[in-house]
Amino acid sequence: MKTLYKIKKGLDLRLQGEAELKLVKAGLSEEYALMPTDFQGIVPRAVVKEGDRVLAGEALFVDKATERIHFVSPVSGTVVGVERGERRKLLRFRVKADKEQVFKDFGAKYDTTHLTADSVKSLLLESGLFGFMRQRPYDVIASPDDTPKAIFISAFSKMPLAADFSFVVKGHEEDFKNGVRALAKLAKVHLGICPAQINSDLLPISEAEVSVFDGPNPSGNVGVHINRIDPVNKGEVVWTLSPEIAVVLGRLLRTGKLDLTRRVAVAGSQVRQPHYVETLAGAPLADLLKGQLDTDAHVRIINGNPLVGYKTDVTGFLGAFNNEVCAIPEGDDVNEAFGWIAPRLNDYSTSRSYFTWLLRKKRAYNLDCRIKGGERHMIMSAEYERVFPMDIYPSFLIKAIIAGDIDRQEALGIYEVAPEDFAVAEFIDSSKLELQRIVRQGLDVLRKENA
């Protein structure tokens, strides 16, 4: 029997331009790229140089700390760029794709019933899929030397303009189930679903403990699931994995080839026809957005969804963990005659500042990227607590991080959180603080202290 968790705190933000459940299969692009900066917590070491030939699934760089975690090319072709930044920091590996793709062979078809924990971990490391495994605490790439007490997968997201995983996985449900079965060899797997997925083809999976989460954003965040089911204490480790990678793992077990194909939501009010594109990880955004933007002036292109993604442009490439590309108004060309005193009948407010609160749950908004105010002192009005469903005091935790009080951070539950868990609180924050950046800095400092 599935356990139901009712999430009351949170905020559903509807934005115009949700992707229609219409799939377009993209052709093979000329170039693909993998960015080491997408993989938090590792020190990359290049194992290829410009001019080298690689197969799809062969390593481009490894984690310098362990040398065991591989980060692989999504396509076969020629390495045409190893880009570095300040102090020779590795920023991007660009691969020019072959017209005919050649895959690295990882062996014959695998039978999940005969797999062991060691064989699953070895396959994950060699294929590069372990690089998509994250851990709590610290929300960094997991260490293969750790033994997690559980693995958490969330099969839905309530973020604005997020991809619908039920549509993303359609036709690949068996691969998803096989991926989860293989992960269950490593540790107990907790699968979080929403009420609409109870009778879907994603289930049944007897090897996973399935829980249903019903409520507003961020009820789809894996951090909320961990907090409700099996909180992380000091000295404990849990791993998290996106459901799309579970599909890739199942496909690898079935074919012996690493196929990083995924379905990406191209969404946002500035997109002509919001839809889904079937493409590869690291695809160029110019190809995904081709013919979809009237202009890129005064438009914010976001790699990911609007609350947790990052700003980019059409020359960028799809992030390793992202399955959304969004385009919304920048707002830098807006000049309001009366500023905040205007009635703003088409604007959005979490309070009752505008009359639109009467229709807040029924309509979708075309919001731009303006902050509408400057950074100021924190106002202890419990506004974070209204939208933060975890059993943590977010306001006090943020203050402890800013103050650098490590003991206080540990007592307030920093081991359980990730930056994305504060996305909704950051959106409504009247102090205009960059909460996700603050949490990321706090986690990095704590990880360094405990190393």
N, C-alpha and C positions, 0 to 999 in steps of 0.2 A: 504493500500500500504506500502510495506517495504521500510525503508530508507537505502540507500547505503552509506557507509562510505569508501572512498578510503584512505588507509594507505600507504604512500609513504616511510616513514622512517622505517628502520628495517634491518634485515639480516636473510635470510634463510640459515641455515647450514644443508647440507645433509650429514649424516653419513652412513657408510655401516652397514648393518644388520637390516634394517627396517623389522618389523614383517609382515610376509605374512598373508593374510586374511584367515587364517586356524585356526579353533578352536579345542582345546583339552580340554575335561572335566576332571578335576583332581578329584581323589577320595578324601575321607575324610582323612585328615592328623591326625597324632597322637596328636599333640599339636598345639594350636593357641595362639597368644599373642596380647595384647593391650598395647601400650606404651603411658603413660600420656605425655611424652615429645613431642608427635606429635601434641598435642592440645595447641597451643600457648596462653599464657595469663591467664591460670587457675592455681589454687593451688589445687592439687588433695587430696582427703581424701578417703582412702580405706574403703569400706563397706563390704568387704569379707576378709577372712584369709585363709591360706593354709589348705586344707582339706575340705573346704566348697563346697557344690554342687550348681551349678547354671544352669538355663535354658538359652537357646539362647534368648537373648534380656533382660536378667536380669543385673542389674548394678554391675559393679566391683568397680567403684569409682565414686565420685561425685565432683563437683566444691565446694570447701570449702567456697567460698565467698557467694554463693547463696543457696547451698544445693539442688537446683532445677534441675540443668543440670546433667543428668545421662550419664555415659559412660559404654556401655554394652558389654557383652560377645557375640562374633559372633557364639558361639557354646554352646551346653549343655555339661556339664561334671564336672570334679573336678578341683578346683583351686590347682595347684601343685607348684606354685611359685609366691611370691609377692616380687620382687627384688627391693632393695634400693641401693642408691649410697651415696655420701658424704652428711653428715648432714641429713641422713635418707630420702633423696629425693627419691620419688617413681619413678622407672624407667620402670618396666615391670610387667604385670600380665600374667601369663601363665596358660592356661586351657587345661587339658587333655580331649580330646573329647570322648563322648559316641559313641558307635557303632551305636546306634539308636538315632537320634536327637529328642529332645523334645523342643518345642518352647513355650515361654511365650505368653499367649493369651491376645491380646490387644482389643478384642471385635469383633463383627460381621462386615460384610462388610459395608464400609462407602460409603455414597452417597455424592459426592463432592458438589452437588447443595444445600444440607441442612447443610453443615458444616459452622461454624462460625469462626471468627478469634480466639476466645478463645479456641474453641475445637481443632482447628488445632495446636495452640501453646502447649496446654496440651498434645496432642498426640506426638508432636515432643519432648517435654521434657521427657515424660515418656518412650518413645521408645529409647531414646538416639540419635535420629537423629538431635536434636538441637545442639548437640556437634560438628556436622559437618558444622554448620552455622558460617561463619566468617563475621567480620564487617570491614568497613572502617569508621573512621580512625583506625590506629594502626595495622590492619591485625591480629586481635586476635579473639578468640571465642566470638561470639555475646552474649550480655546480654539480658535475657528475659524481663528485666524491660524497655528496650528501645523500642521506636516506630520508625522503619525505614521509610525513605521516599520512598525507593524502594528496590527491591531484584533483583540482577543481576545474570544471569546464562550464561556462555559461553559454547556453544555446540561444540567447536572445539579448537584445539591447534596446533600451528605452531612450537612448540619446537622440536628439533631433537629427532627422535625415539619415539615421542609421540604416544599414542594409538589413533586410529581413532574412534571417538565417534559414527559415523554412523554405523560402524561395531559392536562396543560395545553394542549399543542399539538395534541392529537388532532383531526383534521378540518381543521386549518389548516397542514398541513405544507407545502403549496405556497406559502402566504404567507410562511412562515419561510424557505424556500429563496430566494424572490424578494428578501426583505429582505437576506439574506446576499449575494446576487449584486450588489445595489445597493451595499452597503458595500464590496465588493471593488473598486469603481471608485475608492475613496478610498485604500486601502492593502491590503496582504496580510492576509487574514482567517485567523485560527487558530480552529478550532472544537474545543472539548474535549468529549468524550462519555465515558460509562461503558461497560463491556463489554456491558451489557444493551441498549444502543442501537445496537450495530454493525449489526444486521439490521433496524433500525426504518425507518419511512417518512421519518425525518428525512434520510436519505441516499438517493442520492448527491448531493453538491454539489461539482461539479468546480472551482468558483471558490474554494473554501476548502480550506485544509490541515487535515485531520481527524486528531486525535490521541486516543488512548484512554488514560484514566487509571483505574487500578485500585488501590484501597486505601481506608483509613479516612478519615474526616473529618480534615483539610480538603482531601481530594483533589479536591473539586469547586470549590474556590476558584480564581478566575481568577488570583490572585497566584501560586499554586503552578504553574499552567500557564505563566505568563510566566517564572518562575524556571527551569523545566526546558527551555523551548523557545527563548526569546530574551530573556535578562535585560536589564533597563534599566540603562544606564550614565549617568553624569552628562552632561547635554546632550541625551539622547535622550528621546523621548516615545512612549508607546503609549497607545492608547485601548481602553476596555473598554465592553461593552454587554451588558445582560441579554438573554437569548433572547426574553423576552416582548415587548421593544420591537422586536426583529427581525421578529416576527410583525406588530406594528402597522405597521411600515414597509412590509412586503409588502402588507398590506391597503390602505394608503394608495396604493401604486403601482397596485393593481388597481382601486380605486374612486374615487380622487381625493378621498376624505373621511378625516378623522382620527377613527378609532373606537378609543378607549382601553379597550375591553372586555378584561377579563382574567379568568382563573379563579383564585380565591383559596381556599387551604386554610384551613378553619375547624377548628382542631385543639386538642388538649390534654385532659388528664384531667378537667377541669371542664366540658367540652363534652358535652352529652348524646349527640349523634349527630355525631361528627366527619365532615365531608364537604367537598365543593368547591362554591363558589358562583360563578356567572358574573355579574360586576358590572363597574362602571366604576372607574377610578382615582379616588381621593378620595371613595369612598362612605362614608356614615356607619356607624360600627361598630355602632351600636344596631340597624341593619337587618340587618347580617351576623350578629349574635349573637342576634337576636330568637328567643325561645323555646328557646335553647340553654343558658342558665345557670339553675341552680336559685336562685342568689343571687349577687350581686356582692360580698358581704362575705367577707373573707379570701381573695379571688381576685385574682391578678395577671393583668391583661389586657395582652397584649404585641402591639404593632404590629410584626409581623415574626416571626422565629423566636426561641426562648428564648435563644440565645447571642449574637445580634447585633441583635435588635430593641430597642425601647424601651418603657418603661412608659407606659400610657395608661389611659383609662377608656371607658365606653360612650358618652360624649358626644364622643369623638374621631372622626377620619376616617382612612380607609385611607391610609397613606403612599405617596408617589409611586413608591418603588422596592420596595414590599413586596407579596408575593403570599401571605402567611400572616398569619392572626390567631390568636393562641394564648391559651388560658386555663388557667393552672396554679395550684396552691395557693400562697397568699402565705406561709403558715407562721407568721404572727404570732399565731396562736391555739394554737400547739403548746407544751406544757410537758412536758419530759422529766424524769423523776424522777432519773435518774443521769447525765444529760448524755452526755459523750463516752465514758464507761466502759460504757454500755449495749451489749449485743451487736449491736443494729441489724440484725436478720436480714432486714429488708425495705429496707434503705438501700443506698446505692451508694458505692463507694470505688475510686479508680484504683490504690490500693495494695492490700495484702492485710490491711487492718485489720479487715474484716468477712468472714464466711464467704460472703457473696454473690459474692465474686470467682470462685467456682467456676462460677456460672451467669451471669456478666456478659454473655457474648455471646448468651445464649439468651432472656433475659427483658427485659421493658420495665418501667421504674421510674416511680413516681409521685413525682417529686421536687418539693420546694417551693423557695421563693426565699430561704431562710435562708443566710447566709454561713457560719455555724458557726465563728466566730472573728473576730478583729479584725486590722486592718492591722498589719504588723510588718516587721522588717528582712528584706531579701531573703536567702534561703538559697541559696547557690551549690551546688546539688545536681544540676544538669543536668536538673531536672524539665521545664523548658520544652523542652529539646532532645529529650526523648523523644517529644513529640507535634508537633514543628515540622519539617515535611518540607523546608523550603526550605534552600538552601545559605547559611545565615546563622546567626550566633551570637545567638539571641534574648536571652539573659540579659545579654550585654555590650551589646547595642543598647539594651535598656531602661535599663540603668545610664547609658549615654552620654546618652540623652534626659533622664533625671532630672537629670544633672549639667550639662546644657546644652552639652555638648562637640560642636559642630557638625562639626568635622573628623573626629572619631571616628565620629559617626553616618554620615557619608558613606562612610567606609571600611568600615563594618559593613553597608552595604546598605540604608539607610533609603529610598532612592529606589524600591526594589522593593516595599515592603510597604504594606499598608493596615491599619486597625484590625481588620477582620474576620479577618485572618490570625493574629491573636493570641487569637481567641475561645476556642479549645480550651485554650491555655496558661493563659488567665485562669481557665477553669473548674477546672483542676487545681491552681492556684497555692496553695501552702500559706502564702504570705505575704499572701494576700488583697488583692493590688494590683489596681487597675483598669487593666489593661494596655491595653485598647482606648482608654481616655481618655488615657492617657499617650502612646500612639503618635499619636493625633489631635493632641494639643498639640505634639508634636515636629514633625510634618509641617507644622503651621501656622506654627511659628516658622521652620522651614527655608524655607518658601515666602516668607515675609516677608523673610528675609535675602537671598534670591536674586532678589527682585523688582527 
